[in-house]
């Protein structure tokens, strides 16, 4: 499923709003953003913004938008998938 630039722009705007509400902003390097992953207990990951362009990550963004919209209470993007699935996707992006 392809994701349009509008989805990416809304995600970035939501991230800017949510990152300004958190005190943990200083531990996120420039060019990265926090995501929270997990079904019950959420684990925080800090990942490169460049992942937003990858089709597999864009699919995760679509799932996040469907479930949560882009206003995330955790102060970062919340992705509704298993932590192991997320780690597999991120690992494949790191190898690319």
C-alpha positions in Angstrom: 0.0 0.0 0.0 1.5 3.3 -1.0 1.4 6.3 1.3 1.1 9.8 0.1 3.1 12.8 1.1 0.0 14.1 3.0 0.3 11.2 5.4 4.0 11.8 5.9 3.5 15.5 6.5 0.7 14.9 9.0 2.9 12.4 10.8 5.8 14.9 10.9 3.5 17.6 12.2 2.1 15.2 14.9 5.6 14.3 15.9 6.6 18.0 16.2 3.6 18.6 18.4 4.1 15.6 20.5 7.9 16.1 20.9 7.3 19.6 22.2 5.2 18.2 25.0 7.8 15.8 26.3 10.8 16.4 28.5 12.7 13.6 26.8 13.3 15.7 23.7 16.9 16.2 24.5 17.7 12.5 24.2 16.5 12.4 20.6 19.3 13.2 18.2 18.7 15.5 15.3 17.2 13.6 12.3 15.6 11.0 14.6 12.2 10.6 16.3 10.7 8.5 19.1 8.3 5.7 18.4 6.5 3.5 20.9 5.9 -0.1 20.0 4.0 -2.9 21.6 0.5 -4.2 22.1 0.2 -3.9 25.9 3.5 -2.5 27.3 5.0 0.1 25.0 8.7 0.1 24.4 10.4 3.4 23.2 12.7 3.4 20.1 14.5 6.3 18.6 14.8 5.9 14.8 16.0 8.0 11.8 13.5 10.2 10.0 14.8 8.6 6.7 12.7 5.5 7.6 9.6 7.5 6.8 10.3 7.0 3.1 10.5 3.2 3.3 7.4 1.3 2.1 7.4 -1.2 5.0 7.6 1.6 7.5 4.9 3.5 5.6 2.6 0.5 6.2 3.3 0.8 9.9 2.4 4.5 9.7 -0.9 3.6 8.0 -1.7 1.1 10.8 -0.8 3.8 13.4 -3.0 6.4 11.7 -6.0 3.9 11.5 -5.7 3.0 15.2 -4.6 6.3 16.8 -4.6 9.1 14.3 -1.5 11.3 14.6 -2.2 12.6 18.1 -0.3 10.2 20.3 -0.5 10.4 24.1 2.9 8.9 24.7 4.7 12.0 23.2 5.9 10.1 20.1 4.4 8.0 17.4 2.7 4.9 18.7 2.9 1.9 16.4 0.4 -0.9 16.9 2.4 -4.0 16.2 4.4 -6.6 18.1 7.8 -5.5 19.2 9.5 -8.4 17.5 7.8 -7.5 14.2 9.0 -3.9 14.5 12.5 -5.0 15.3 12.5 -7.2 12.2 11.4 -4.3 10.0 13.9 -1.9 11.5 16.7 -4.5 11.2 15.9 -4.9 7.5 16.0 -1.1 7.1 19.4 -0.9 8.8 20.8 -3.5 6.3 19.5 -1.5 3.3 
